[in-house]
Amino acid sequence: MPLDLEAEKNIDAMKLALSSLQRRLDKIHEGGGPKRLEKLHKEGKMSARERIDYLLDPDTPRIELGAFAGYDMYTEHGGCPAGGVVVVIGYVRGRQCIVVANDATVKAGAWFPITGKKNLRAQEIALENRLPIIYLVDSAGVYLPMQDEIFPDKEHFGRIFRNNARLSSAGIPQIAAIMGSCVAGGAYLPIMSDEALIVEKTGSVFLAGPYLVKAAIGEEADKETLGGAATHSEISGVTDYKMPDDPTCLDTIKDLIDKFGRFEKAGFDRVESRPPAGSPEDLFSLFPENGAKPYSTLEVLRRLVDDGQLTQYKEHYGKTIITAYARIDGWAVGIVVNNRQVVKNAKGEIQFGGVIYSDSADKATRFILNCNQKKIPLVFLHDVTGFMVGTRSEHGGIIKDGAKMVNAVANSTVPKFTIVIGNSYGAGNYAMCGKAYDPRLIAAWPTAKIAVMGGEQAAKVLTQIQVETLKNKGDAPDPAAEKALFEQIKARYDAQTSPYYAAARLWVDAIIDPRDTRQWISMGIEAANNAPVERFNPGVIQV
């Protein structure tokens, strides 16, 4: 069946967005560049990505977290691709693990502020999901020109070691391989892990390097004597395994993980996986190239869930949100998604797609409570412009109904997974389980926009404020100057709503191809199934 013009435009827009995404990722994957990679190889070391490829089981799925961390940030310092650390969830000897590998081609693996934030996110995922965590350490320590932004605060460098202790206390395995430098405070990370390996000639770990030792106490010692593999495997006993090279080290990690026992499961329901309705490529034609246009949200959902089958909860009530039970890759899920079609309520009144009204907030709240009662993981798909505003909505208690929904999301104990497919504005972001509400994973399509409001609306508000300020000073702009001011503000605001801006700051874990959505959710639920669910207590909530 031939596609209509609108569908063709949608396909072209999505393909262009994905092409742009891949170009950026290709550049990020180069790390510090070919020359630094060549230098690494001459030292007998593999790169961070080569190490991960060697470690993970071949031909198995994986997801990378935070590839865009630090994107277009720290330009005055030469940039920091992927935050200088690669984080992947994948499989080692059939066991799902999270791997954290310093990229020594980026400032010798030094820690920028975003590096610390990304490492903390990896540990948070390990803690929440009881995932074994593997550290492939090769780092020069804190990036000293920015030490004030990475060292002293609660969510800074020291929190990493606190989390090492918490993970160990919780019985979550941590294995660290010292495959390069490991200096100063960073030395605690591998040694606070449960087991530590060190590679001969390239691996070293010490609280102070040769230069600092000389300056501090006048002692002269070379790197190997001070903290090399022989020192820590034969004299200090700090490390547990001495390895001749990177491949042997990684093979040993595989053997260690092969012997792990199994955790108690949460018990989420899974049956044999079935493909979704239609083709995954249908998502390209179904999702509009213009984020303001309505579209069939149900048809998008049918390309994500097994057999395209949905059991809608309160189908004819609160229609601007769709709540439904379904399966994704065999896993039972409860889906909460903003319906982007214009609908009519029971009174025949028009309700705008993507807006949360009182009835839709009430419906979503009840559905979230039900999923918690039945131990069903929740999946939130964002395309929301916010809650309905105006006198009628305020008189109808929109704040109260919105608060009930936010309460249910905040206190939910079943794992939550968030995919931002379109707009994610204002309090709608919160109610639909934005980053502040602890989704186990949160990803964005290239079409995502995250902000307190849309660029045009924000620009109008800010322009009006600035124009009034200028008028009060007797310096009112002419219409051309006012328009130029509007365009300037809008351009700046639009840049801040892009998924790349969000991903650079880890507001989302990744920007993904829409066709990978099922894999992200499935691997996320598999990880979450390692951690038993606490009893749900919704707090003060009147439904």
Disulfide bonds with the S-S distance in Angstrom:
none
